[in-house]
């Protein structure tokens, strides 16, 4: 495992800036997700760390050692991506052992290591099969074993689950996280899947238009985004504009107590699930439901309050209908504070 540091990374293609002054530190054994929309520069950043492409400016360090001019094969970082590039003419055993043979490791040591990874990856009984005889999940586990068996310092994952069906994807996500913890290997995952990043990563770097907009633990990224840009990436949410004076948040839909210093202009954010539909005597706001969407384990509502549309997400233990008046509770002490310029 290694500590990875990226300092002032810049990269352009054809005059278009893809990465703009990226700074990032990933600690030893940490699992970090690079999260962002398509075209945000995630894969470019990952390929630069791997040594596949050079950066235009900036430096990469592994454990304090400068990697800028170190070739791919000597960086001790391996890449696993969505295209499972196994050797079709080789068995599972031969695919997994390939990197060790290239390094001229002895046959006995190769056998011991391959057997360890066959067991770890739950591939016993498949060692003599060829890639075309395997399921998608088994192929991805073989690719992962082939990458990890050479004991890299850094594991780079470029959307490795994107071509799998949802059930297999969930299963493999949990499996890789378990393996990563067991081996304590520094891991960087590129993904555009918000749920994947939130559930797997120790920390998330939100990359938008070539810049890291926020780098934090998943809970803070989701509940305390630093900007509307980051907040919007995680789906529909609620923004309330107003001012804070004498411990009160004064907004168009009412006045609410908050533990915050005075601010002449501020935007507060609450996620849909942070707003609680409740009884009248527990409420500080009343509105009318204009849309209801049933999603199995939860129901999403659009509620109008004094001309403002509010998104609310609840469990299905209570049922409300369109055109029904409801009361709900807004706790702005749980809100993210997004200050206006």
Phi and psi restraints in degrees (value plus and minus 20) as a CYANA .aco file:
   2 UNK   PHI    -167.3  -127.3
   2 UNK   PSI     132.3   172.3
   3 UNK   PHI    -105.1   -65.1
   3 UNK   PSI     107.9   147.9
   4 UNK   PHI    -130.0   -90.0
   4 UNK   PSI     108.9   148.9
   5 UNK   PHI    -145.9  -105.9
   5 UNK   PSI     109.5   149.5
   6 UNK   PHI    -134.8   -94.8
   6 UNK   PSI     105.2   145.2
   7 UNK   PHI    -144.0  -104.0
   7 UNK   PSI      95.3   135.3
   8 UNK   PHI      30.9    70.9
   8 UNK   PSI      31.0    71.0
   9 UNK   PHI     -96.8   -56.8
   9 UNK   PSI     111.2   151.2
  10 UNK   PHI    -153.2  -113.2
  10 UNK   PSI     123.8   163.8
  11 UNK   PHI    -173.8  -133.8
  11 UNK   PSI     115.2   155.2
  12 UNK   PHI    -150.0  -110.0
  12 UNK   PSI     131.4   171.4
  13 UNK   PHI    -148.4  -108.4
  13 UNK   PSI     102.4   142.4
  14 UNK   PHI      37.4    77.4
  14 UNK   PSI      15.3    55.3
  15 UNK   PHI      64.0   104.0
  15 UNK   PSI     -25.0    15.0
  16 UNK   PHI    -118.2   -78.2
  16 UNK   PSI     105.6   145.6
  17 UNK   PHI     -92.8   -52.8
  17 UNK   PSI     104.0   144.0
  18 UNK   PHI    -124.1   -84.1
  18 UNK   PSI     -58.2   -18.2
  19 UNK   PHI    -148.0  -108.0
  19 UNK   PSI     110.8   150.8
  20 UNK   PHI    -148.1  -108.1
  20 UNK   PSI      78.7   118.7
  21 UNK   PHI      38.4    78.4
  21 UNK   PSI      34.0    74.0
  22 UNK   PHI    -103.8   -63.8
  22 UNK   PSI     105.7   145.7
  23 UNK   PHI    -142.5  -102.5
  23 UNK   PSI     109.7   149.7
  24 UNK   PHI    -176.0  -136.0
  24 UNK   PSI     115.0   155.0
  25 UNK   PHI    -142.9  -102.9
  25 UNK   PSI     105.9   145.9
  26 UNK   PHI    -138.3   -98.3
  26 UNK   PSI     100.1   140.1
  27 UNK   PHI     -95.9   -55.9
  27 UNK   PSI     142.2   182.2
  28 UNK   PHI     -76.6   -36.6
  28 UNK   PSI     111.2   151.2
  29 UNK   PHI      55.4    95.4
  29 UNK   PSI     -15.2    24.8
  30 UNK   PHI    -105.1   -65.1
  30 UNK   PSI     128.5   168.5
  31 UNK   PHI    -128.6   -88.6
  31 UNK   PSI      91.1   131.1
  32 UNK   PHI    -137.3   -97.3
  32 UNK   PSI     115.6   155.6
  33 UNK   PHI    -123.9   -83.9
  33 UNK   PSI     111.5   151.5
  34 UNK   PHI    -114.1   -74.1
  34 UNK   PSI      86.8   126.8
  35 UNK   PHI    -132.0   -92.0
  35 UNK   PSI     113.3   153.3
  36 UNK   PHI     157.7   197.7
  36 UNK   PSI     149.2   189.2
  37 UNK   PHI     -91.1   -51.1
  37 UNK   PSI     149.3   189.3
  38 UNK   PHI     -79.2   -39.2
  38 UNK   PSI     118.1   158.1
  39 UNK   PHI      62.9   102.9
  39 UNK   PSI     -10.4    29.6
  40 UNK   PHI    -105.0   -65.0
  40 UNK   PSI     -28.9    11.1
  41 UNK   PHI      83.9   123.9
  41 UNK   PSI     -13.0    27.0
  42 UNK   PHI     -81.9   -41.9
  42 UNK   PSI     -72.3   -32.3
  43 UNK   PHI     -87.8   -47.8
  43 UNK   PSI     -56.5   -16.5
  44 UNK   PHI     -78.7   -38.7
  44 UNK   PSI     -63.9   -23.9
  45 UNK   PHI     -83.7   -43.7
  45 UNK   PSI     -62.9   -22.9
  46 UNK   PHI     -84.5   -44.5
  46 UNK   PSI     -63.5   -23.5
  47 UNK   PHI     -85.8   -45.8
  47 UNK   PSI     -51.9   -11.9
  48 UNK   PHI     -88.6   -48.6
  48 UNK   PSI     -58.9   -18.9
  49 UNK   PHI     -83.8   -43.8
  49 UNK   PSI     -59.1   -19.1
  50 UNK   PHI     -90.9   -50.9
  50 UNK   PSI     -43.3    -3.3
  51 UNK   PHI      75.8   115.8
  51 UNK   PSI     -10.7    29.3
  52 UNK   PHI     -91.9   -51.9
  52 UNK   PSI     -57.6   -17.6
  53 UNK   PHI    -147.9  -107.9
  53 UNK   PSI     130.7   170.7
  54 UNK   PHI    -107.7   -67.7
  54 UNK   PSI     127.5   167.5
  55 UNK   PHI    -103.2   -63.2
  55 UNK   PSI     134.1   174.1
  56 UNK   PHI     -94.8   -54.8
  56 UNK   PSI     -59.2   -19.2
  57 UNK   PHI    -163.6  -123.6
  57 UNK   PSI     141.0   181.0
  58 UNK   PHI      79.9   119.9
  58 UNK   PSI     155.7   195.7
  59 UNK   PHI    -154.1  -114.1
  59 UNK   PSI     128.9   168.9
  60 UNK   PHI    -138.2   -98.2
  60 UNK   PSI     114.0   154.0
  61 UNK   PHI    -147.6  -107.6
  61 UNK   PSI     116.5   156.5
  62 UNK   PHI    -132.5   -92.5
  62 UNK   PSI      97.3   137.3
  63 UNK   PHI      30.9    70.9
  63 UNK   PSI      20.4    60.4
  64 UNK   PHI      61.8   101.8
  64 UNK   PSI     -24.2    15.8
  65 UNK   PHI    -113.7   -73.7
  65 UNK   PSI     107.9   147.9
  66 UNK   PHI     -86.5   -46.5
  66 UNK   PSI     108.3   148.3
  67 UNK   PHI    -128.7   -88.7
  67 UNK   PSI     -20.7    19.3
  68 UNK   PHI     -71.6   -31.6
  68 UNK   PSI     -59.8   -19.8
  69 UNK   PHI    -133.7   -93.7
  69 UNK   PSI      -5.9    34.1
  70 UNK   PHI    -104.1   -64.1
  70 UNK   PSI     106.6   146.6
  71 UNK   PHI     -86.2   -46.2
  71 UNK   PSI     141.7   181.7
  72 UNK   PHI     -70.4   -30.4
  72 UNK   PSI     -69.7   -29.7
  73 UNK   PHI     -89.0   -49.0
  73 UNK   PSI     -32.1     7.9
  74 UNK   PHI    -130.8   -90.8
  74 UNK   PSI     -15.2    24.8
  75 UNK   PHI    -102.6   -62.6
  75 UNK   PSI     -36.9     3.1
  76 UNK   PHI      39.8    79.8
  76 UNK   PSI      18.8    58.8
  77 UNK   PHI    -148.3  -108.3
  77 UNK   PSI     114.5   154.5
  78 UNK   PHI    -138.9   -98.9
  78 UNK   PSI     126.7   166.7
  79 UNK   PHI    -134.7   -94.7
  79 UNK   PSI     110.8   150.8
  80 UNK   PHI    -143.2  -103.2
  80 UNK   PSI     102.6   142.6
  81 UNK   PHI    -142.0  -102.0
  81 UNK   PSI    -192.2  -152.2
  82 UNK   PHI     -89.4   -49.4
  82 UNK   PSI     -43.2    -3.2
  83 UNK   PHI    -109.0   -69.0
  83 UNK   PSI      85.7   125.7
  84 UNK   PHI     -99.5   -59.5
  84 UNK   PSI      73.1   113.1
  85 UNK   PHI    -112.0   -72.0
  85 UNK   PSI      49.1    89.1
  86 UNK   PHI    -102.6   -62.6
  86 UNK   PSI     133.6   173.6
  87 UNK   PHI     -95.3   -55.3
  87 UNK   PSI      94.5   134.5
  88 UNK   PHI     -85.2   -45.2
  88 UNK   PSI     -44.7    -4.7
  89 UNK   PHI    -110.5   -70.5
  89 UNK   PSI     -18.4    21.6
  90 UNK   PHI    -130.8   -90.8
  90 UNK   PSI     127.6   167.6
  91 UNK   PHI     -93.3   -53.3
  91 UNK   PSI     152.9   192.9
  92 UNK   PHI     -76.2   -36.2
  92 UNK   PSI     -67.2   -27.2
  93 UNK   PHI     -78.1   -38.1
  93 UNK   PSI     -66.2   -26.2
  94 UNK   PHI     -88.3   -48.3
  94 UNK   PSI     -57.8   -17.8
  95 UNK   PHI     -83.0   -43.0
  95 UNK   PSI     -66.7   -26.7
  96 UNK   PHI     -84.9   -44.9
  96 UNK   PSI     -58.1   -18.1
  97 UNK   PHI    -104.4   -64.4
  97 UNK   PSI     -24.8    15.2
  98 UNK   PHI     -74.7   -34.7
  98 UNK   PSI     -68.9   -28.9
  99 UNK   PHI     -82.8   -42.8
  99 UNK   PSI     -53.6   -13.6
 100 UNK   PHI     -90.6   -50.6
 100 UNK   PSI     -58.2   -18.2
 101 UNK   PHI     -85.5   -45.5
 101 UNK   PSI     -60.3   -20.3
 102 UNK   PHI     -79.6   -39.6
 102 UNK   PSI     -54.7   -14.7
 103 UNK   PHI    -104.8   -64.8
 103 UNK   PSI     -16.4    23.6
 104 UNK   PHI      39.6    79.6
 104 UNK   PSI      20.4    60.4
 105 UNK   PHI     -95.2   -55.2
 105 UNK   PSI     125.8   165.8
 106 UNK   PHI     -83.1   -43.1
 106 UNK   PSI     132.2   172.2
 107 UNK   PHI     -79.5   -39.5
 107 UNK   PSI     -60.6   -20.6
 108 UNK   PHI     -85.5   -45.5
 108 UNK   PSI     -62.8   -22.8
 109 UNK   PHI     -86.8   -46.8
 109 UNK   PSI     -58.8   -18.8
 110 UNK   PHI     -79.8   -39.8
 110 UNK   PSI     -66.7   -26.7
 111 UNK   PHI     -79.8   -39.8
 111 UNK   PSI     -65.2   -25.2
 112 UNK   PHI     -83.2   -43.2
 112 UNK   PSI     -62.9   -22.9
 113 UNK   PHI     -89.7   -49.7
 113 UNK   PSI     -61.9   -21.9
 114 UNK   PHI     -83.3   -43.3
 114 UNK   PSI     -62.4   -22.4
 115 UNK   PHI     -82.1   -42.1
 115 UNK   PSI     -57.5   -17.5
 116 UNK   PHI     -81.0   -41.0
 116 UNK   PSI     -63.5   -23.5
 117 UNK   PHI     -97.5   -57.5
 117 UNK   PSI     -50.6   -10.6
 118 UNK   PHI     -80.2   -40.2
 118 UNK   PSI     -60.9   -20.9
 119 UNK   PHI     -89.6   -49.6
 119 UNK   PSI     -67.2   -27.2
 120 UNK   PHI     -81.7   -41.7
 120 UNK   PSI     -58.2   -18.2
 121 UNK   PHI    -112.7   -72.7
 121 UNK   PSI     -13.4    26.6
 122 UNK   PHI      36.1    76.1
 122 UNK   PSI      27.7    67.7
 123 UNK   PHI    -136.2   -96.2
 123 UNK   PSI     -13.0    27.0
 124 UNK   PHI     -79.0   -39.0
 124 UNK   PSI     117.1   157.1
 125 UNK   PHI      74.5   114.5
 125 UNK   PSI     -30.4     9.6
 126 UNK   PHI    -133.7   -93.7
 126 UNK   PSI     -16.8    23.2
 127 UNK   PHI     -83.5   -43.5
 127 UNK   PSI     -44.6    -4.6
 128 UNK   PHI    -120.1   -80.1
 128 UNK   PSI     -14.2    25.8
 129 UNK   PHI    -104.8   -64.8
 129 UNK   PSI     138.1   178.1
 130 UNK   PHI    -119.7   -79.7
 130 UNK   PSI     138.8   178.8
 131 UNK   PHI     -70.7   -30.7
 131 UNK   PSI     -57.7   -17.7
 132 UNK   PHI     -88.3   -48.3
 132 UNK   PSI     -31.7     8.3
 133 UNK   PHI    -115.3   -75.3
 133 UNK   PSI     -17.3    22.7
 134 UNK   PHI    -126.9   -86.9
 134 UNK   PSI     136.2   176.2
 135 UNK   PHI     -97.9   -57.9
 135 UNK   PSI     149.3   189.3
 136 UNK   PHI     -79.7   -39.7
 136 UNK   PSI     -61.9   -21.9
 137 UNK   PHI     -86.8   -46.8
 137 UNK   PSI     -57.7   -17.7
 138 UNK   PHI     -86.9   -46.9
 138 UNK   PSI     -60.1   -20.1
 139 UNK   PHI     -80.9   -40.9
 139 UNK   PSI     -63.0   -23.0
 140 UNK   PHI     -86.6   -46.6
 140 UNK   PSI     -54.2   -14.2
 141 UNK   PHI     -89.9   -49.9
 141 UNK   PSI     -55.4   -15.4
 142 UNK   PHI     -84.7   -44.7
 142 UNK   PSI     -64.4   -24.4
 143 UNK   PHI     -81.3   -41.3
 143 UNK   PSI     -59.8   -19.8
 144 UNK   PHI     -87.5   -47.5
 144 UNK   PSI     -62.0   -22.0
 145 UNK   PHI     -82.7   -42.7
 145 UNK   PSI     -62.5   -22.5
 146 UNK   PHI     -80.8   -40.8
 146 UNK   PSI     -56.2   -16.2
 147 UNK   PHI     -93.1   -53.1
 147 UNK   PSI     -63.0   -23.0
 148 UNK   PHI    -100.8   -60.8
 148 UNK   PSI     -43.4    -3.4
 149 UNK   PHI     -86.6   -46.6
 149 UNK   PSI     -41.8    -1.8
 150 UNK   PHI    -106.4   -66.4
 150 UNK   PSI     -12.8    27.2
 151 UNK   PHI      35.4    75.4
 151 UNK   PSI      38.5    78.5
 152 UNK   PHI     -91.5   -51.5
 152 UNK   PSI     138.9   178.9
 153 UNK   PHI    -100.8   -60.8
 153 UNK   PSI     -48.3    -8.3
 154 UNK   PHI    -154.8  -114.8
 154 UNK   PSI     112.2   152.2
 155 UNK   PHI    -127.2   -87.2
 155 UNK   PSI     104.6   144.6
 156 UNK   PHI    -132.3   -92.3
 156 UNK   PSI     103.5   143.5
 157 UNK   PHI    -138.4   -98.4
 157 UNK   PSI      95.9   135.9
 158 UNK   PHI    -126.2   -86.2
 158 UNK   PSI      71.6   111.6
 159 UNK   PHI      24.5    64.5
 159 UNK   PSI      35.1    75.1
 160 UNK   PHI     -90.4   -50.4
 160 UNK   PSI     -32.8     7.2
 161 UNK   PHI    -125.5   -85.5
 161 UNK   PSI     -22.4    17.6
 162 UNK   PHI     -85.2   -45.2
 162 UNK   PSI     -45.3    -5.3
 163 UNK   PHI    -117.1   -77.1
 163 UNK   PSI     -12.3    27.7
 164 UNK   PHI    -119.3   -79.3
 164 UNK   PSI     132.9   172.9
 165 UNK   PHI     -89.0   -49.0
 165 UNK   PSI     144.2   184.2
 166 UNK   PHI     -82.1   -42.1
 166 UNK   PSI     -58.8   -18.8
 167 UNK   PHI     -86.7   -46.7
 167 UNK   PSI     -66.6   -26.6
 168 UNK   PHI     -86.2   -46.2
 168 UNK   PSI     -56.6   -16.6
 169 UNK   PHI     -80.1   -40.1
 169 UNK   PSI     -68.6   -28.6
 170 UNK   PHI     -80.7   -40.7
 170 UNK   PSI     -63.8   -23.8
 171 UNK   PHI     -82.8   -42.8
 171 UNK   PSI     -63.3   -23.3
 172 UNK   PHI     -93.1   -53.1
 172 UNK   PSI     -53.4   -13.4
 173 UNK   PHI     -78.8   -38.8
 173 UNK   PSI     -68.6   -28.6
 174 UNK   PHI     -83.0   -43.0
 174 UNK   PSI     -59.2   -19.2
 175 UNK   PHI     -84.4   -44.4
 175 UNK   PSI     -66.8   -26.8
 176 UNK   PHI     -85.8   -45.8
 176 UNK   PSI     -58.8   -18.8
 177 UNK   PHI     -84.0   -44.0
 177 UNK   PSI     -58.6   -18.6
 178 UNK   PHI     -84.9   -44.9
 178 UNK   PSI     -64.1   -24.1
 179 UNK   PHI     -84.3   -44.3
 179 UNK   PSI     -61.7   -21.7
 180 UNK   PHI     -81.2   -41.2
 180 UNK   PSI     -61.5   -21.5
 181 UNK   PHI     -88.0   -48.0
 181 UNK   PSI     -58.8   -18.8
 182 UNK   PHI     -84.8   -44.8
 182 UNK   PSI     -61.6   -21.6
 183 UNK   PHI    -108.2   -68.2
 183 UNK   PSI     -34.6     5.4
 184 UNK   PHI      34.7    74.7
 184 UNK   PSI      25.0    65.0
 185 UNK   PHI    -117.2   -77.2
 185 UNK   PSI     117.3   157.3
 186 UNK   PHI     -82.7   -42.7
 186 UNK   PSI     104.3   144.3
 187 UNK   PHI    -151.3  -111.3
 187 UNK   PSI     115.0   155.0
 188 UNK   PHI    -143.3  -103.3
 188 UNK   PSI     100.6   140.6
 189 UNK   PHI    -131.0   -91.0
 189 UNK   PSI     107.0   147.0
 190 UNK   PHI    -113.5   -73.5
 190 UNK   PSI     109.4   149.4
 191 UNK   PHI    -176.6  -136.6
 191 UNK   PSI     133.9   173.9
 192 UNK   PHI    -130.1   -90.1
 192 UNK   PSI     -17.7    22.3
 193 UNK   PHI    -108.3   -68.3
 193 UNK   PSI      89.5   129.5
 194 UNK   PHI     -82.1   -42.1
 194 UNK   PSI     -63.7   -23.7
 195 UNK   PHI     -84.4   -44.4
 195 UNK   PSI     -59.2   -19.2
 196 UNK   PHI     -80.6   -40.6
 196 UNK   PSI     -67.0   -27.0
 197 UNK   PHI     -84.2   -44.2
 197 UNK   PSI     -64.5   -24.5
 198 UNK   PHI     -83.7   -43.7
 198 UNK   PSI     -57.8   -17.8
 199 UNK   PHI    -103.8   -63.8
 199 UNK   PSI     -44.5    -4.5
 200 UNK   PHI    -121.6   -81.6
 200 UNK   PSI     -57.2   -17.2
 201 UNK   PHI    -104.7   -64.7
 201 UNK   PSI     128.2   168.2
 202 UNK   PHI     -94.6   -54.6
 202 UNK   PSI     -60.0   -20.0
 203 UNK   PHI    -160.9  -120.9
 203 UNK   PSI     134.3   174.3
 204 UNK   PHI    -142.9  -102.9
 204 UNK   PSI     112.6   152.6
 205 UNK   PHI    -125.6   -85.6
 205 UNK   PSI      93.5   133.5
 206 UNK   PHI    -105.5   -65.5
 206 UNK   PSI      95.1   135.1
 207 UNK   PHI    -129.4   -89.4
 207 UNK   PSI      98.1   138.1
 208 UNK   PHI    -153.0  -113.0
 208 UNK   PSI     104.0   144.0
 209 UNK   PHI      31.5    71.5
 209 UNK   PSI      24.0    64.0
 210 UNK   PHI      59.2    99.2
 210 UNK   PSI     -12.8    27.2
 211 UNK   PHI    -147.7  -107.7
 211 UNK   PSI     123.0   163.0
 212 UNK   PHI    -102.3   -62.3
 212 UNK   PSI      92.9   132.9
 213 UNK   PHI    -106.0   -66.0
 213 UNK   PSI     -48.0    -8.0
 214 UNK   PHI    -180.4  -140.4
 214 UNK   PSI     122.8   162.8
 215 UNK   PHI    -156.0  -116.0
 215 UNK   PSI      91.9   131.9
 216 UNK   PHI    -184.9  -144.9
 216 UNK   PSI     158.1   198.1
 217 UNK   PHI     -90.1   -50.1
 217 UNK   PSI     135.0   175.0
 218 UNK   PHI     -73.7   -33.7
 218 UNK   PSI     -62.5   -22.5
 219 UNK   PHI     -79.7   -39.7
 219 UNK   PSI     -62.6   -22.6
 220 UNK   PHI     -91.7   -51.7
 220 UNK   PSI     -58.4   -18.4
 221 UNK   PHI     -78.5   -38.5
 221 UNK   PSI     -62.4   -22.4
 222 UNK   PHI    -100.2   -60.2
 222 UNK   PSI     -66.7   -26.7
 223 UNK   PHI    -110.0   -70.0
 223 UNK   PSI     -46.3    -6.3
 224 UNK   PHI    -148.8  -108.8
 224 UNK   PSI      37.4    77.4
 225 UNK   PHI     -83.3   -43.3
 225 UNK   PSI     130.6   170.6
 226 UNK   PHI    -107.5   -67.5
 226 UNK   PSI     -31.0     9.0
 227 UNK   PHI    -171.5  -131.5
 227 UNK   PSI     142.4   182.4
 228 UNK   PHI     -83.0   -43.0
 228 UNK   PSI     -54.0   -14.0
 229 UNK   PHI     -79.2   -39.2
 229 UNK   PSI     -65.8   -25.8
 230 UNK   PHI     -90.2   -50.2
 230 UNK   PSI     -63.4   -23.4
 231 UNK   PHI     -79.3   -39.3
 231 UNK   PSI     -64.3   -24.3
 232 UNK   PHI     -84.9   -44.9
 232 UNK   PSI     -46.6    -6.6
 233 UNK   PHI     -84.0   -44.0
 233 UNK   PSI     -42.5    -2.5
 234 UNK   PHI    -116.5   -76.5
 234 UNK   PSI      -4.5    35.5
 235 UNK   PHI      81.9   121.9
 235 UNK   PSI    -192.7  -152.7
 236 UNK   PHI     -78.1   -38.1
 236 UNK   PSI     115.6   155.6
 237 UNK   PHI    -169.0  -129.0
 237 UNK   PSI     159.0   199.0
 238 UNK   PHI    -135.4   -95.4
 238 UNK   PSI     110.7   150.7
 239 UNK   PHI    -138.1   -98.1
 239 UNK   PSI     114.6   154.6
 240 UNK   PHI    -145.2  -105.2
 240 UNK   PSI      98.6   138.6
 241 UNK   PHI    -117.6   -77.6
 241 UNK   PSI     122.4   162.4
 242 UNK   PHI     156.7   196.7
 242 UNK   PSI    -174.3  -134.3
 243 UNK   PHI    -157.2  -117.2
 243 UNK   PSI     138.6   178.6
 244 UNK   PHI    -133.9   -93.9
 244 UNK   PSI     105.4   145.4
 245 UNK   PHI    -162.3  -122.3
 245 UNK   PSI     106.3   146.3
 246 UNK   PHI      33.5    73.5
 246 UNK   PSI      22.8    62.8
 247 UNK   PHI      57.2    97.2
 247 UNK   PSI      -7.3    32.7
 248 UNK   PHI    -141.8  -101.8
 248 UNK   PSI     115.6   155.6
 249 UNK   PHI    -113.2   -73.2
 249 UNK   PSI      95.3   135.3
 250 UNK   PHI    -124.8   -84.8
 250 UNK   PSI      96.0   136.0
 251 UNK   PHI    -157.9  -117.9
 251 UNK   PSI     153.3   193.3
 252 UNK   PHI     -82.6   -42.6
 252 UNK   PSI     -47.8    -7.8
 253 UNK   PHI    -115.2   -75.2
 253 UNK   PSI     -19.2    20.8
 254 UNK   PHI     129.3   169.3
 254 UNK   PSI    -197.5  -157.5
 255 UNK   PHI    -137.5   -97.5
 255 UNK   PSI     114.1   154.1
 256 UNK   PHI    -154.3  -114.3
 256 UNK   PSI     123.4   163.4
 257 UNK   PHI     -92.6   -52.6
 257 UNK   PSI     115.3   155.3
 258 UNK   PHI    -161.4  -121.4
 258 UNK   PSI     131.4   171.4
 259 UNK   PHI    -115.8   -75.8
 259 UNK   PSI      59.9    99.9
 260 UNK   PHI    -174.6  -134.6
 260 UNK   PSI     127.4   167.4
 261 UNK   PHI     -87.7   -47.7
 261 UNK   PSI     143.5   183.5
 262 UNK   PHI     -81.2   -41.2
 262 UNK   PSI     120.5   160.5
 263 UNK   PHI    -162.4  -122.4
 263 UNK   PSI     110.8   150.8
 264 UNK   PHI     -94.7   -54.7
 264 UNK   PSI     -47.1    -7.1
 265 UNK   PHI    -166.7  -126.7
 265 UNK   PSI     106.3   146.3
 266 UNK   PHI    -174.5  -134.5
 266 UNK   PSI     128.2   168.2
 267 UNK   PHI    -135.7   -95.7
 267 UNK   PSI     106.2   146.2
 268 UNK   PHI    -128.4   -88.4
 268 UNK   PSI     122.7   162.7
 269 UNK   PHI    -139.5   -99.5
 269 UNK   PSI     114.1   154.1
 270 UNK   PHI    -148.0  -108.0
 270 UNK   PSI     111.5   151.5
 271 UNK   PHI     -90.5   -50.5
 271 UNK   PSI     133.9   173.9
 272 UNK   PHI     -74.0   -34.0
 272 UNK   PSI     -56.1   -16.1
 273 UNK   PHI    -100.7   -60.7
 273 UNK   PSI     -27.7    12.3
 274 UNK   PHI    -105.8   -65.8
 274 UNK   PSI     -28.0    12.0
 275 UNK   PHI    -119.4   -79.4
 275 UNK   PSI     105.4   145.4
 276 UNK   PHI    -127.8   -87.8
 276 UNK   PSI     100.1   140.1
 277 UNK   PHI     -95.9   -55.9
 277 UNK   PSI     111.3   151.3
 278 UNK   PHI    -168.4  -128.4
 278 UNK   PSI    -195.6  -155.6
 279 UNK   PHI     -94.3   -54.3
 279 UNK   PSI     139.5   179.5
 280 UNK   PHI     -78.0   -38.0
 280 UNK   PSI     -59.9   -19.9
 281 UNK   PHI     -93.4   -53.4
 281 UNK   PSI     -29.1    10.9
 282 UNK   PHI    -123.8   -83.8
 282 UNK   PSI     -19.8    20.2
 283 UNK   PHI    -123.4   -83.4
 283 UNK   PSI     138.3   178.3
 284 UNK   PHI    -143.5  -103.5
 284 UNK   PSI     -15.6    24.4
 285 UNK   PHI    -166.4  -126.4
 285 UNK   PSI     125.7   165.7
 286 UNK   PHI    -146.9  -106.9
 286 UNK   PSI     119.1   159.1
 287 UNK   PHI    -169.3  -129.3
 287 UNK   PSI     157.4   197.4
 288 UNK   PHI    -137.1   -97.1
 288 UNK   PSI     113.2   153.2
 289 UNK   PHI     -94.1   -54.1
 289 UNK   PSI     106.7   146.7
 290 UNK   PHI    -132.2   -92.2
 290 UNK   PSI     -33.2     6.8
 291 UNK   PHI    -175.5  -135.5
 291 UNK   PSI     122.5   162.5
 292 UNK   PHI    -153.2  -113.2
 292 UNK   PSI     109.8   149.8
 293 UNK   PHI    -146.8  -106.8
 293 UNK   PSI      97.2   137.2
 294 UNK   PHI    -107.2   -67.2
 294 UNK   PSI     108.0   148.0
 295 UNK   PHI    -145.6  -105.6
 295 UNK   PSI       3.4    43.4
 296 UNK   PHI      68.0   108.0
 296 UNK   PSI    -103.1   -63.1
 297 UNK   PHI    -104.5   -64.5
 297 UNK   PSI     -29.5    10.5
 298 UNK   PHI    -171.5  -131.5
 298 UNK   PSI     146.6   186.6
 299 UNK   PHI    -147.6  -107.6
 299 UNK   PSI     112.4   152.4
 300 UNK   PHI    -120.7   -80.7
 300 UNK   PSI     117.5   157.5
 301 UNK   PHI    -144.8  -104.8
 301 UNK   PSI     126.2   166.2
 302 UNK   PHI    -126.6   -86.6
 302 UNK   PSI     105.9   145.9
 303 UNK   PHI    -146.1  -106.1
 303 UNK   PSI     112.6   152.6
 304 UNK   PHI    -118.5   -78.5
 304 UNK   PSI     108.9   148.9
 305 UNK   PHI    -150.5  -110.5
 305 UNK   PSI      90.4   130.4
 306 UNK   PHI      30.3    70.3
 306 UNK   PSI      24.2    64.2
 307 UNK   PHI      66.5   106.5
 307 UNK   PSI     -29.5    10.5
 308 UNK   PHI    -119.2   -79.2
 308 UNK   PSI     112.9   152.9
 309 UNK   PHI    -108.5   -68.5
 309 UNK   PSI     109.1   149.1
 310 UNK   PHI    -139.2   -99.2
 310 UNK   PSI     114.3   154.3
 311 UNK   PHI    -113.5   -73.5
 311 UNK   PSI     108.6   148.6
 312 UNK   PHI    -151.4  -111.4
 312 UNK   PSI     115.6   155.6
 313 UNK   PHI    -144.2  -104.2
 313 UNK   PSI     105.2   145.2
 314 UNK   PHI    -152.0  -112.0
 314 UNK   PSI     142.3   182.3
 315 UNK   PHI     -91.2   -51.2
 315 UNK   PSI     146.0   186.0
 316 UNK   PHI    -108.4   -68.4
 316 UNK   PSI      -4.8    35.2
 317 UNK   PHI     -94.4   -54.4
 317 UNK   PSI     -39.2     0.8
 318 UNK   PHI    -141.7  -101.7
 318 UNK   PSI     126.0   166.0
 319 UNK   PHI    -144.9  -104.9
 319 UNK   PSI     105.9   145.9
 320 UNK   PHI    -147.3  -107.3
 320 UNK   PSI     133.8   173.8
 321 UNK   PHI    -138.9   -98.9
 321 UNK   PSI     141.8   181.8
 322 UNK   PHI     -79.7   -39.7
 322 UNK   PSI     120.2   160.2
 323 UNK   PHI      57.4    97.4
 323 UNK   PSI     -18.9    21.1
 324 UNK   PHI    -104.1   -64.1
 324 UNK   PSI     118.8   158.8
 325 UNK   PHI    -101.2   -61.2
 325 UNK   PSI     115.1   155.1
 326 UNK   PHI    -155.2  -115.2
 326 UNK   PSI     135.7   175.7
 327 UNK   PHI    -127.5   -87.5
 327 UNK   PSI     123.4   163.4
 328 UNK   PHI    -168.6  -128.6
 328 UNK   PSI     141.0   181.0
 329 UNK   PHI    -129.4   -89.4
 329 UNK   PSI     109.4   149.4
 330 UNK   PHI    -132.8   -92.8
 330 UNK   PSI      94.8   134.8
 331 UNK   PHI    -126.7   -86.7
 331 UNK   PSI      75.7   115.7
 332 UNK   PHI     -96.4   -56.4
 332 UNK   PSI     -24.9    15.1
 333 UNK   PHI     -93.8   -53.8
 333 UNK   PSI     -33.1     6.9
 334 UNK   PHI    -118.7   -78.7
 334 UNK   PSI     -18.2    21.8
 335 UNK   PHI    -101.2   -61.2
 335 UNK   PSI     137.9   177.9
 336 UNK   PHI    -108.1   -68.1
 336 UNK   PSI     114.5   154.5
 337 UNK   PHI    -118.2   -78.2
 337 UNK   PSI      96.0   136.0
 338 UNK   PHI    -134.2   -94.2
 338 UNK   PSI      78.8   118.8
 339 UNK   PHI     -91.2   -51.2
 339 UNK   PSI     124.1   164.1
 340 UNK   PHI    -102.3   -62.3
 340 UNK   PSI     133.5   173.5
